[in-house]
Structures are given as structure tokens and as C-alpha cells.
Amino acid sequence: MARALILSLQPPGGGGVQARRYAKLLPHLPAAGWEFHVVGPDPRLDAVTPEPLRGQERFCHYSRQVSRSQRCAIRRNRRRPGSLLYLWFGLRQLIHRLLEQLGHHDPQTHALEGLRATALETAARLPIDVVAGICPDFRVLEVAHEVAARLGRPFIAIYDDPFGHREKGRFHPAHPERQRAVLAAAAGAVFASPLTLERYREQGLLGDTPARFLPDCFDPGETPAAPPASVSGGPAGGGVPERPLAPLTLFHPGNLGPWRPIEPLLEAGRRWRAEARGGLRILLYGYLYEAARAAIGSDPLLRQDVTIHAAVSNERSHQLAEAADGLLVLIGPRHTDNLPSKFFEYLPHATPVLVAGPAGNPLQAIVEGLEKGIYCDIESSAAIFDALVALRERGGWFRERHRHHREAIAAYAAPAVAGAWGAAFDDFLAVRPAP
């Protein structure tokens, strides 16, 4: 059994997207001939909502080097906003941040030093065949390369996100020379988007380093019972139902920052109500940026249709996805290459998907190929409105088509994707073995 030591600032056991991506893979990699041992900050200190996983003690090796300001920020965000404990930990966070600034303490450098030390301690206990690091935290790649060199092992770069600035159809890499140096030293590179891989090749960042696109996946343990042949949510043929319509319920899991603008969605919701299309319920779980909160809060009608909830556990999110009429996935206008983890996470559900994103995103072909729902322009309220209408009218048809694409959907199940990871690592090491 080959072993990879993976360095990440969001290790499995935490609540972030990166943590969840690798948590799904870990149990299935041994069947592909690999064990991934992930090193990262302890989620008990560094994650607002830790998500323990099966095999955590075996595969996860945590560092406790988390700055005091970060620890206090995490403990604050676990409390109800405005409560005494929320204010207390907020005050402590502020004090520790000021002390850290006075002492020239950098929290990320502190965390990276912890990753380096924990990785070397883990390698002293376990035979390691390869070392990898996960970007968008590019310094993690550099630290992983240093650890690999010290151990005399090959190094693999993993790009969950590119390192640089994206603006719709263009990508401006940050520190291109540093990236070229790290990638030139790598036995291989894995990219979470085919477009990101293409951009790195076009801009000469990859050189002749072997590289693969490997998608996110879903946990087959979360797969719901097979849907009945006939389900509600719209007629299978796409016609207009004769009976009064129940509210159309959309569920969005995960944080929404200003780089994923929801103003066009809100405008589509206003039009939906103005045209008396029936009830509309948009359920947003997790962080929502302040301007969007203000827009919803200042509009009495929007407040009835759009509700904001605290983040929930992964298990609970699957229950909400199963109960909704549609899963809402938003991709920022600049992120043409982004393949949101939430799309793959909820693939086993028959629930149709409404994806609003930029033109040219690779996810559009996947959505349409699997007949999972509708892809539309995130910046166009008219396009989003038309997608809502289509979801209302064709929801039943999309659910029916889900039953016909089970084999294609299974290609994104964690065992299948873990097999692809194992094959990629095998191929990388065959081409570029240990230095």
C-alpha cells in the first residue's frame, strides 16, 4: 500500500469545502492502492463546524499551531451573534490580534510551521512514498515541496483553485516564477477544473510536468432511496399543471460572498411575485454578504420569499437538498473555471439543479449532459427568471431523467474518483520517480 502525505490548511474533519472534498475520498483510496494521510490545523481549534469522519484518527494528523486570534475568532463564530460569549470572544480576538501585530506574528506563517513540523513527525512514524500540498494556499505547496525534499520523496502539486486573479475569460497568475519553480519540481499536478489546467498549460506554468483533471465527488453513503417513477415538482412532459401550485422551494448550501452576487436572483424573485407565478421560497444557509442581507431586509416582500439560516451539518444539508424542489448553485462571474463542490456533493439526489454562472464554465456541459437541471447567466435576472419558470414546469421531467443517468452519475461517486486519484499518482511516479 503506497502512502501520500498531503498538507492542507483545510484538512478533513473541518467544515470547509476542501475538507469535505478529501473526507469523501479517504475511505476509498486503499481500494486504489493508496492511503492519503492529511496534515492540517486541528479542526477543534480552526473550524467553526467540525465534521468528524470515519477513519479520522488513522488518516488525519493535526497540528495545534493555530494563532490565538484565530482560535478566538472560531470560538466567537460558534456562538449566537450578540450573545455575551460572542462579544467576549470577539474582544479576546481583537486583543490577541493587536498583540500579534506588535510581536510581528503572522498567523498563516505560524500555521504553516505547524504543518511542516507535523508532517515531519508523521513521516518519522509512517513510511511515506510521496508528499503533496493543496492550493489555493500556494505557500502550502512550497512547504510541501520543502518537506518532500527533506524526506527525499517525490512531490505532487494539487490545485483545488488557481493561485492568481480571475476576471471572466482571463487569468492572471500570482507570482508566476514561484509557481513555475514549484511545478517544475513536481512529479505531477492535479487540477480540480479542466479549464484551470488548460490555463496553466497555455501560460507556460506547467512546462512538461504531467497533469490531470480530477473532479470532486459524492459520498455514496449519502445516496437517497430511489425516487418513485412519478414525483411532484412539475409534469414529466413539461406542461403547465392544472391544480394550484405549491411554492417552488430552492435550497442553497454554503457561504455566499460578494464575488457570487445574488442581486439578479433577487430581481428575478421580485418579478416572479409581480407576475403571480405562485409561491417562491429561497433558503440560504451559511454566510451571506452584507449588501445582499441589506437588500433582503429592506424589502418586505423579499423577506417573505428569501430566508437566511445558519450553516448546518453535512447530514442535515442532504436532508434539505432531498426535500427541496431545486438545488441552487451560484458561480461568480469571474470564476469561469470554477466547478463548485456543492454540485457534486448532492449529485445522488434526484432534486433538479439550477446553476447560475458565467458563460464558458465547464459545469454547463456536465449539467446538460446529465440532464440534471438548468444552467443560466448569473448576471442576468431575465435568464434566472426563465430558469425558475423552466424548473417549475420541468421539475418532474428532470427527476425522471435522473433515473436514466445513474451509471453516468456513478462516475462521480467517491470510489470511482478515488480510483482515478490512485491511477494518477501511479502514473506520475512512473514518469518521475523519487529524486
N, C-alpha and C positions, 0 to 999 in steps of 0.2 A: 504494500500500500504506500503510494507516494504521499508526501505531506507538503502543503504550501503554507507558509506563514504570511498572513495578509495584514497589513497595517491600515487602520481606518479610524477617522475621528468620529464615525457613527457606527459602532460595532453592533452586531446582532444582540438583542436583549434591550436595546434602546427603542425609542419610538419614532425615529426618523425614517425617511424613505429609503436611504441607503442601508440602514439597519435591517429593515424589513426585507429588502431585496436579497440579502445574503442569508438571513434567517431561514428563508424558504428553501435555499439551496443546500445548506449544511447537512441535513439528514440524508440527502440523496446522492451526495458526491462519492461516498465509499463504493456505491454500486458502479461508479465510473472509474474506480481505481484510485481515488484521491480523497484525502482529508484536507479540508481547509481549516486552519487554526487562525482565528482572527484576534488581533491585538488592538485594543482601543480603550478609551476612558470608561471607567466604571459607570454603567447607566444609573446606578443608585445615586450617583453624585452628579451626573451630567445629562440626564434625560428627564423631562417633565413627566412623561408617562412610560415608565419601563414596561417592556413586553417580554417577560421571561419565555424561553423556548426550550423545547426538548433537546437534551444534549448540551445545554449551555455550559455546564462545568467541564465537559470534555473538549469542546471546540472553541470556547471563548476565554481569553486571557486578558484580564482587565488591569489597567493602571489606575492608581488612586491620585495621580498627579493632575488634579483639577484645581484651578485657582480658587481662592476663597470668594472672590467676587462672583465667579460663575456658579459656585455651589449655592450662594445666597440667592442668585437670580433664579436658579432651578427651584429652590425651596419656596421662594415667593410665588412663582408661577403655578405651584401645586396648590395654592390657597385661593380662596374666593376673593376676587378683586374687591378692595375696600375693607376687608376684614382686618382685625388687629394684627394677626400673624402676617398677612400680606404686606401691611405697612412696615412691620418690624423687620422682616427680611429685606424689604426694599431699602430701608435705612442702612442695614448692615451691608448690603450690596454696594451702596454709594460710598460708605466709609472705606470698605476694602478696596474699591476701585481707586479712590484717591490715594490710599496708602501704596497701592501697586504702582501708580503713576510716579509717586515720589521716589519709590525704590527702583524705578526703571524695570519693572516686572512686566513681561509680555505674556498674557495668558496662553496664546497659541504656542509660543516657544516652550513654555512650561509643559503644556500637554504633549508636544512632540518629543521633548526629552523623556517624558514618561513612556511614550510609545517605544522609543529606542531602547530604554532600559528593560522594559517588559519583554520586548521582542528577543533581546539577547538572553534574558533569563529563561524564556520559554525554549529557545534553541539549545540552551545548555541541558535541558531536561528531555527534549524530544529530538530525534533525528529529523532534520529539515532538508527537503530537496530543492525548494525554490522559495524566494521571497518576493512578495508583491505589495504594491501600495495602491490606494484608491484616491483618484482625483474626482471632484473639483478642488480639493485642498492640495494644491500642487506640491507644497512643501512636504506632504506625506510621501509623495513619490521620491523626492530627494532623500528623505530619511530612510525609506525602504531600500533605495539603491545603496546607501551607505552601509546598512545592516547586511545586505546581500554580499557586498564586497568584503566586509569584515569576516563573514562566515565562509567566504569562498563558494557562494552558491549563485545560480542564475537569478536574474531579476526580471519581473514582468510588470508592466505598467497597465493600470486599469483606469479608463476614463469613463466614469459614470456621467460626467458632464465635461465639456471642454474648459480649458483654462484660458479665458480671454473675454472679449466683449463681442456680443452678437447683436446685429441690427438687421432684422428680417433676412434678406438674402445674402448678407455678408458676415464674415467672421474675422475679427482682429485678434490674433493670439497675443496673450501677455507673455513677456519675457521669452520670445521665440528661441533665442540662443540657448537658454537654460532648458527649454523643452526639447530642442534638438539633441542636446547633450544627453539628457536622461533617456530619450527614446533610442538614441544610437547605442546606448549601453544595454538596452533591454533585449532579452531573448524573444520577447513578443509583446504585443499590446492588444488589449481588449477594449472595445468601444460599445457603449450602450445604445448607440444610434448609428445607422449606416451612413447618414449624412455627415455626422461628426467625423467618422472615419474617412469619408471622401474628402472633406475639407482639410484634414491633416495631411492627406496624401498630396492634394493639389498645392498646398502651401509649402511643401518640402519639409514638413516637420518630422515625418515618419522615416524618410530615407528608405533603406531596404529592410527595415525591421518588419518581420511578419506581423500581421494584424488580423483580427477577426471582429465582426459584429456579433454580439450575443445579447438577445433581448431579455427583458425582465420575464417573470413567470408568475404562475399562481400556484398556491398550495392545494394539491388535490384533496387534502383533508377538509378544505372549506367548500368542496363541491356540494351544492344542494341536491335534494331529491329531484329526479327528472320531472320537468313540468308536464302537466296534462296536455293532451292533444289540442284541447280548446281552452284558451285562457282569456281573461278580460284584458282591457287596455287598448281596445281598438279592434275592428273587424279584420279577419285574416286577409280579406280581399282588398282592404284599403278604402272601403266605402264609408259613408257617414252613419254612425249608429242612430237608431231611431229613438231609443229610450234616453232619458235625461243623463247627461254626462256627469260622472263623478269627477272630483278635482284631479287635475293632472299633477302628480307629485314627482318632483325631481330632487335627487339626493346628491349633494357634493361633499365628499370626504376630503379632509386635508386643508392646509393653510392656503389663503389667497392674499398675496402681496400685491402692491400696485403694478407690478410687471404683468399681472394677469387681470386686466381691467374688466370689471363686471358692469360698467355703465351701459354698454349696448344691451346686455342681458336685461338690466332693469328697465330700459326703454322698451324692449320687446314685451316685458311683463305689463307695462302700462298700456301698451296697445292691445294686448290680449284682453285686459279688463275692459278697455274702451269699446272693443268690438264684441263684448259679451260672449266670449268663446267658452265660458264655463269657468269653474274654479281652477286656480293655479296655486300650487304650494311648492316653493323653492326652499329646501332645507340645507343650510350651510353649516357645516361642522368644522370647528377649528378657528384659527386666527383669520380675521378679515381686516383689511387696511382701513384706516380711519375715514378717508374720504368716502368710501363706499358705505361705511356704517352711518356716516352723517347723512348721506343721500337717502338711505332707507329710513333712518329715524325722523327725517323732516317731512316725509311723505306718508300721510295716514293710510293711504290705500296700499302702498308698497309694504308697509308694516304688517298688513294683513296677509300678504302673499309671500313675503320673504322673511324667514326666521333664522336667527343666528344662534348656534348652540356651541357649547364647549366641546372640545375634542373628546372622542370616545375610544374605547379599546378596539383593537382589530376585530375581535369576535363580534362586538356589538355593531361595528360598521358593516359587517357582512349581513347581519340581520336587517339593517336598514336598507342595504342595497337590494336584498331579496324582496322587500316589501314595497319598494318604490316602483313607479311607472317608468322612470328613466334615471340612468346614472349620468350625472353632469361632469364632463371633463373639460377643463379650460387650459389652453396653451397660450402663453404670452405672445403678442405679435412679433417680438424679436426672436423668438425661440423656434425657428423653422425646423431645427434638428431635434427638438425635444420629443422623447417618447415617454409620456407620463406613466409612472409606475402604477397609478390607480387604475388605468385601463386594463392592464394585465392582471392586477390583483383580483378584479371582480369578473374576469372572463368566464368562469364557470357558471355564473348566474345567467338565466335567460333574460334578465332585465335589459331592455334596449339601452343604447348609449347615445347621448348627444354630445359630440365633441365640437367645441368651438375653438378654432386655432387658425394659424396663418396658412396661406396657400403654399403648397410645395412640401408640407410636412409629411414624412414617410408614414405616419399613422393613418392618413386618409386612405391609402391603399389597403391597409390591414382592415380597417373598419368596413370598407366597402367589399373587400374580398370575403370576409366572414359574414357579411350581411348582418352586422351587429347593431347598426343604427345609422346615424346621420352625422356627417362632418360638414361644418359650415364656417364662415368667416367670423372670427371673434370680434372684429371691429365693425361689423355691420348689424345693426339692430334689425333691419329688414330680413337679413339672412337667418338670424337667430329666431325671429318670429316665424318665418316659413318652416324652420326646423321643428319648432314647437308644434305647429299645425300638423306637420308630417308625422311627428311622434304620436300625436293624439290619434290620427287617422290610421296609422300603420303599425301601432304598437303590437297588436296581436300577430301581425304578419312577421315582424322581427322575432318575436318569441317563437313562432313556429319554425322559422328558418334556423334558429339556434339548434334545434333538434337535428337538423340535417348537416350541421357543420361540426359535429362532436369530434370527429377524427382530426380535422384541421385545428380546432381549438386545443386538442390534447397535445399538439406540438409545442404549446406554450406552458404545459404543466411542468412543475419543478423537476420531476425525474428526467423528463426529456431534455430540458435545458441544462440540468446538471451533467447529463451525458455529453452535451456539446461543450461544456466547460472542460470536462476531463479530456476530451479529444483535442481541444485547442491547446491545452497545456502540454499534452503529449507531443503534439506536432511542433510546438515552439521549442521544446527541449531537444527534439530530434534534429532540428535545424541548427540550433545554437545551444549546445550543451554547456555544462559548468565551465567557467573560465579557468 
